Amino acid sequence: MDTCFPMKRRNNLLFSVFAVILLILFLLPLYWTLVTSLKTEQEIFQIPPTLWPTTLNTKSYAAQLEMGDFNMFQSFGNSMVIALSAMGIAVLLSVPAAYAVGRYRFKGKKLIVLCFLVTQMLPVSVLLTPMFIIFKNMQLISNWLSVILADATIGIPFSILILKNYFASIPNELEDAAEIDGCNRVSAFFRIFIPITIPGIVVCAIFSFLYAWGDLAYGMTLIQKQPLRPITAGIFNFLGQYGTKWSYLTAFAIVTIIPVAIIFLCMQKYIITGLTAGAVKG
Amino acid sequence: MGAIRKLVRSDRIAYLFVAPALLYMLLLVGYPILYNIVLSVQNVTVKNINSGEHIFVGLDNYIRLFQNGILSQSTVNTLVFTIACIIVQFLLGLLLALFLNRYFTAAKFVRGMMMMPWMIPMTVTALMFKFMFSTNVGIINQMLLALGLIVSPIDWLTSPVTAMIAVITANVWVGIPFNMILLTVGLTTIPAELYESASIDGANGWKSFRHITLPLLKPTIESVLVLGFIYTFKVFDLVFVMTNGGPVNATQLLSTYSYKLSFSLFKYSDGAAVANVLFVILLIASLIYLKFTYADEEGK
């Protein structure tokens, strides 16, 4: 379709320049956060503000290593463990479930799919109070298990609904061929279906990770001990205690964005597929 | 052995595949939802949470919360916040989608990069905007002062109306890429031939937008708006970090109010009641959305 409307060269250049200017304006908050994290405190308060650091200051990052309770790299590690575990649970549970609803006809299937659809739209706020009390009764408050279990509930319905379409789109002939070769349905699932759906599984893994990485509500409610908290809760606490120490705060923000930015830049194609497939088709 | 082989061959094996995920969600989402309803008609606070002496109080919590005014105010705030966000992010998202849907060199790259805000943890977005909206160091005040639009710095986050504007602005920043990408998908389904034949008939620009794009985009627009409503209505982190509902409940949303009741005031039953108000409204919106998107898929 790209050849349908060939654009004149001059227009092409004009449009491109305008689009890039829009992009720069749009991403300005990110740039501003990055340069602030590299400025000294005095320079941040300078009027008029400087557009880039006149003296490069990396202390805001280094200082975090010695901040005791608010050790940024410690909470980074906590978030990594929590998000990767939640991702693992979500992928392990949703791949077989998506295979079932994508390829089989069985009683109650419609209702099950509807349940997943509705849970995907539920807000964390609704589950927060009951979950807190349930986990409290199980003595799991300030235990990573509680927040991992809670975070995985965001990734599971999303993953099932995305993967369902992947599984459904695989032609029946492939399954028939596998059966002739002596595969039963269980071995066909592992040997045929999983390998074909790897791109879809990657999308689900990325999103399950990102949901857990970005979570604040579960992390700060279910984990009450600062040294165990994820990085988002760390930022929030830090903001409460050192509200105007913007060099440290912005450094904290940049460190939190780093994994997201890496995933975004390396896997942009997967992410856009996931966003559109997940949101439009459900 | 025979029974296992029979199960493996039949369609009923699907239950085995779906069971772990289903059980997980029933235990960790279904059960808490039910428990939340029970909590909301009891009197659980930090004082009696461990004793187990929870009295059934009926709808008292709901009635009391609505009467004291903050619950009604939070509901109105949530609606104002949601509707303002949807309108702005939809219009800007649509403009961007239309612009970037034209075939020029940078279009795809720019569209991709614009998705970035959508990926960033809300806590970080909140922090960035809190910084930009701060009274003395905030870049927004600095720019407005430099342009001569204001004479003295505005206390964005500490005055009621401007605080709402600030949280809406931050949320729109995240919502624009979301609207843009969904509308772009909708635009690509419109066949190019339609525009070609329209231009032969002399319809260009606004006319072809009005008579081709808009009607054919209608299903997408409907689902984008309802989905936008659902995602915006449940926003928590952003407002919690930026204003924590303040000043004096001016930006208090149902989500932040429920959190405040449960985890600052330790009135768990009250928190649960407010969460249920949020739940009911979102459930209705979700079912409307599902009806929209799945109405035509039923036929398959």
Boltz contact constraints between the chains, C-beta under 6 A:
constraints:
  - contact:
      token1: [A, 2]
      token2: [B, 103]
      max_distance: 6.0
  - contact:
      token1: [A, 4]
      token2: [B, 192]
      max_distance: 6.0
  - contact:
      token1: [A, 5]
      token2: [B, 103]
      max_distance: 6.0
  - contact:
      token1: [A, 7]
      token2: [B, 103]
      max_distance: 6.0
  - contact:
      token1: [A, 7]
      token2: [B, 104]
      max_distance: 6.0
  - contact:
      token1: [A, 12]
      token2: [B, 104]
      max_distance: 6.0
  - contact:
      token1: [A, 12]
      token2: [B, 105]
      max_distance: 6.0
  - contact:
      token1: [A, 15]
      token2: [B, 104]
      max_distance: 6.0
  - contact:
      token1: [A, 16]
      token2: [B, 104]
      max_distance: 6.0
  - contact:
      token1: [A, 16]
      token2: [B, 105]
      max_distance: 6.0
  - contact:
      token1: [A, 16]
      token2: [B, 106]
      max_distance: 6.0
  - contact:
      token1: [A, 19]
      token2: [B, 106]
      max_distance: 6.0
  - contact:
      token1: [A, 19]
      token2: [B, 110]
      max_distance: 6.0
  - contact:
      token1: [A, 20]
      token2: [B, 106]
      max_distance: 6.0
  - contact:
      token1: [A, 23]
      token2: [B, 110]
      max_distance: 6.0
  - contact:
      token1: [A, 23]
      token2: [B, 113]
      max_distance: 6.0
  - contact:
      token1: [A, 26]
      token2: [B, 114]
      max_distance: 6.0
  - contact:
      token1: [A, 29]
      token2: [B, 128]
      max_distance: 6.0
  - contact:
      token1: [A, 32]
      token2: [B, 139]
      max_distance: 6.0
  - contact:
      token1: [A, 33]
      token2: [B, 128]
      max_distance: 6.0
  - contact:
      token1: [A, 44]
      token2: [B, 137]
      max_distance: 6.0
  - contact:
      token1: [A, 45]
      token2: [B, 137]
      max_distance: 6.0
  - contact:
      token1: [A, 49]
      token2: [B, 142]
      max_distance: 6.0
  - contact:
      token1: [A, 93]
      token2: [B, 20]
      max_distance: 6.0
  - contact:
      token1: [A, 93]
      token2: [B, 21]
      max_distance: 6.0
  - contact:
      token1: [A, 93]
      token2: [B, 24]
      max_distance: 6.0
  - contact:
      token1: [A, 94]
      token2: [B, 21]
      max_distance: 6.0
  - contact:
      token1: [A, 96]
      token2: [B, 17]
      max_distance: 6.0
  - contact:
      token1: [A, 97]
      token2: [B, 18]
      max_distance: 6.0
  - contact:
      token1: [A, 97]
      token2: [B, 21]
      max_distance: 6.0
  - contact:
      token1: [A, 99]
      token2: [B, 17]
      max_distance: 6.0
  - contact:
      token1: [A, 100]
      token2: [B, 14]
      max_distance: 6.0
  - contact:
      token1: [A, 100]
      token2: [B, 17]
      max_distance: 6.0
  - contact:
      token1: [A, 100]
      token2: [B, 18]
      max_distance: 6.0
  - contact:
      token1: [A, 104]
      token2: [B, 11]
      max_distance: 6.0
  - contact:
      token1: [A, 104]
      token2: [B, 14]
      max_distance: 6.0
  - contact:
      token1: [A, 106]
      token2: [B, 11]
      max_distance: 6.0
  - contact:
      token1: [A, 106]
      token2: [B, 14]
      max_distance: 6.0
  - contact:
      token1: [A, 117]
      token2: [B, 290]
      max_distance: 6.0
  - contact:
      token1: [A, 118]
      token2: [B, 286]
      max_distance: 6.0
  - contact:
      token1: [A, 119]
      token2: [B, 25]
      max_distance: 6.0
  - contact:
      token1: [A, 119]
      token2: [B, 29]
      max_distance: 6.0
  - contact:
      token1: [A, 121]
      token2: [B, 230]
      max_distance: 6.0
  - contact:
      token1: [A, 121]
      token2: [B, 286]
      max_distance: 6.0
  - contact:
      token1: [A, 123]
      token2: [B, 234]
      max_distance: 6.0
  - contact:
      token1: [A, 125]
      token2: [B, 236]
      max_distance: 6.0
  - contact:
      token1: [A, 125]
      token2: [B, 255]
      max_distance: 6.0
  - contact:
      token1: [A, 125]
      token2: [B, 258]
      max_distance: 6.0
  - contact:
      token1: [A, 125]
      token2: [B, 275]
      max_distance: 6.0
  - contact:
      token1: [A, 126]
      token2: [B, 275]
      max_distance: 6.0
  - contact:
      token1: [A, 126]
      token2: [B, 279]
      max_distance: 6.0
  - contact:
      token1: [A, 127]
      token2: [B, 32]
      max_distance: 6.0
  - contact:
      token1: [A, 129]
      token2: [B, 262]
      max_distance: 6.0
  - contact:
      token1: [A, 129]
      token2: [B, 268]
      max_distance: 6.0
  - contact:
      token1: [A, 129]
      token2: [B, 271]
      max_distance: 6.0
  - contact:
      token1: [A, 129]
      token2: [B, 272]
      max_distance: 6.0
  - contact:
      token1: [A, 130]
      token2: [B, 32]
      max_distance: 6.0
  - contact:
      token1: [A, 130]
      token2: [B, 35]
      max_distance: 6.0
  - contact:
      token1: [A, 130]
      token2: [B, 36]
      max_distance: 6.0
  - contact:
      token1: [A, 131]
      token2: [B, 32]
      max_distance: 6.0
  - contact:
      token1: [A, 153]
      token2: [B, 28]
      max_distance: 6.0
  - contact:
      token1: [A, 153]
      token2: [B, 29]
      max_distance: 6.0
  - contact:
      token1: [A, 156]
      token2: [B, 21]
      max_distance: 6.0
  - contact:
      token1: [A, 184]
      token2: [B, 8]
      max_distance: 6.0
  - contact:
      token1: [A, 185]
      token2: [B, 8]
      max_distance: 6.0
  - contact:
      token1: [A, 185]
      token2: [B, 13]
      max_distance: 6.0
  - contact:
      token1: [A, 186]
      token2: [B, 8]
      max_distance: 6.0
  - contact:
      token1: [A, 214]
      token2: [B, 121]
      max_distance: 6.0
  - contact:
      token1: [A, 216]
      token2: [B, 123]
      max_distance: 6.0
  - contact:
      token1: [A, 216]
      token2: [B, 237]
      max_distance: 6.0
  - contact:
      token1: [A, 217]
      token2: [B, 236]
      max_distance: 6.0
  - contact:
      token1: [A, 232]
      token2: [B, 121]
      max_distance: 6.0
  - contact:
      token1: [A, 232]
      token2: [B, 123]
      max_distance: 6.0
  - contact:
      token1: [A, 235]
      token2: [B, 123]
      max_distance: 6.0
  - contact:
      token1: [A, 236]
      token2: [B, 241]
      max_distance: 6.0
  - contact:
      token1: [A, 246]
      token2: [B, 131]
      max_distance: 6.0
  - contact:
      token1: [A, 253]
      token2: [B, 124]
      max_distance: 6.0
  - contact:
      token1: [A, 253]
      token2: [B, 127]
      max_distance: 6.0
  - contact:
      token1: [A, 256]
      token2: [B, 121]
      max_distance: 6.0
  - contact:
      token1: [A, 256]
      token2: [B, 124]
      max_distance: 6.0
  - contact:
      token1: [A, 257]
      token2: [B, 120]
      max_distance: 6.0
  - contact:
      token1: [A, 257]
      token2: [B, 124]
      max_distance: 6.0
  - contact:
      token1: [A, 260]
      token2: [B, 119]
      max_distance: 6.0
  - contact:
      token1: [A, 260]
      token2: [B, 120]
      max_distance: 6.0
  - contact:
      token1: [A, 264]
      token2: [B, 119]
      max_distance: 6.0
  - contact:
      token1: [A, 268]
      token2: [B, 112]
      max_distance: 6.0
  - contact:
      token1: [A, 275]
      token2: [B, 181]
      max_distance: 6.0
  - contact:
      token1: [A, 276]
      token2: [B, 181]
      max_distance: 6.0
  - contact:
      token1: [A, 276]
      token2: [B, 185]
      max_distance: 6.0
  - contact:
      token1: [A, 279]
      token2: [B, 182]
      max_distance: 6.0
  - contact:
      token1: [A, 280]
      token2: [B, 182]
      max_distance: 6.0
  - contact:
      token1: [A, 282]
      token2: [B, 293]
      max_distance: 6.0
